[in-house]
Amino acid sequence: MPSLNPTLVSLLLLLATPQATAAAANDDVDAGFDAYAAAQVMVDKASHSWEWGTAAEALLELHNPELSVFGSNPFPGGKIPPADPSTTALAYAKQFINRNSQTLVDDSAVGDPASLGVSAVLLGQSDSVYIGAAEREADFLLNVAPRYSNGAISHRPDVAELWADNMAMSFPFLAYLAVEQNSTSLMSTTVQQCGLQRQILKPSNSLSWQHIIGPQSQDTGLWSTSNGWAGYGMVRVLHTLQKWSGSASMTAEAAQLKSWIKEILDGAMQAGSDGGLLRNYLNDASWFGEISGTAVLSAVAYRMAVNDPAMFPQSYVAWADANRKTLATKQDGNGLFSPAVNPYDWHDRNKYTAGSPEGQAFAVYLYTAYRDCVNAGVCQA
Ligand SMILES: *[C@@H]1O[C@H](CO)[C@@H](O)[C@H](O)[C@H]1NC(C)=O
């Protein structure tokens, strides 16, 4: 080893210490499957706005968890953290984001481009053009998109129609932008919107949510994946709210979000399974079990077991562990999980085996949620 001068050695130690601490908090664990290979398939297959945003979140949680809202201090000083635009997730997201339009991607859905909004806000810490882009996206959601009769933001631009999917697109972004803008009012609006979406999408006789309510593509089935979009979306809103000092007094809103997430998890846990996987429509025994909804809902269970172990005790961890172990048998040597539901046609009765970009991202969420649960001492390695 070449000799180093003492100043350089102490500089290296200074640099090494925070990294060593971060690595200890985010130690990789053995989940029984390869999350990095899953992420590679996700990146290779993603080709739509919501897939890019979903993938960017997965890459952030996988490679830079300290920047994600699941990190221990994602808003130092009550602010969005400075973020290196060359980090994996941000360099990935950047190529898809419009710098100059009303919305972050030109798209036929209202919510889907907003899935890239958290990336835009993080990119905005080093290039303010991306803050402008994020603000125009939020203006579109809040002031241009149609509203359902109860005030819920539509997922379609031409009619008022609510999709549970939008819970993972628009609202984690609006909550994150509330931190950027230091706006308790936008944070509060975001939680209210989650409640308004639930008011229409959750039938009174069911814990699980319906997929789509509206005049264009109505689907009153309890789609497993869309319950996962809703659950994980609200998990992200909840963590954004709780970890931001500006919303310290919003404990009632946090409690509401937790109860809405619990309904979705309890509905999924009571729905039974097909060969260890949740059915594509949770309450319809004619449907096959598939990986996408199973992975994302299990990730929700791990996140909440860490967030509130009294409200989400070990029975939630045990359920997620059983699902994770089944899922581990569904990954091939290239990292691809199947069978999934066709991500472009939820009514398709053929098992999708070509690699669902969102399903692959959900497997990454499952991994990061399990990793963080083990490192928190709540889950067993
Ligand atoms: C946010 O706004 C509050 C209330 O006006 C203020 O006290 C606080 O310093 C602001 N925080 C930041 C990070 O600007």
The ligand as a MOL file (V3000), in Angstrom:
LIG
                    3D

  0  0  0     0  0            999 V3000
M  V30 BEGIN CTAB
M  V30 COUNTS 14 14 0 0 0
M  V30 BEGIN ATOM
M  V30 1 C -41.7650 27.1490 6.8160 0
M  V30 2 O -42.7800 28.0360 7.2320 0
M  V30 3 C -42.8260 28.1930 8.6310 0
M  V30 4 C -44.0760 29.0020 8.9670 0
M  V30 5 O -44.1300 30.1740 8.2150 0
M  V30 6 C -41.5410 28.8310 9.1040 0
M  V30 7 O -41.5600 29.0230 10.5030 0
M  V30 8 C -40.3800 27.9330 8.7190 0
M  V30 9 O -39.1580 28.5170 9.0610 0
M  V30 10 C -40.4140 27.6200 7.2520 0
M  V30 11 N -39.4290 26.5720 6.9700 0
M  V30 12 C -38.5500 26.6570 6.0010 0
M  V30 13 C -37.6500 25.4700 5.8520 0
M  V30 14 O -38.4860 27.6020 5.2540 0
M  V30 END ATOM
M  V30 BEGIN BOND
M  V30 1 1 1 2
M  V30 2 1 1 10
M  V30 3 1 2 3
M  V30 4 1 3 4
M  V30 5 1 3 6
M  V30 6 1 4 5
M  V30 7 1 6 7
M  V30 8 1 6 8
M  V30 9 1 8 9
M  V30 10 1 8 10
M  V30 11 1 10 11
M  V30 12 1 11 12
M  V30 13 1 12 13
M  V30 14 2 12 14
M  V30 END BOND
M  V30 END CTAB
M  END
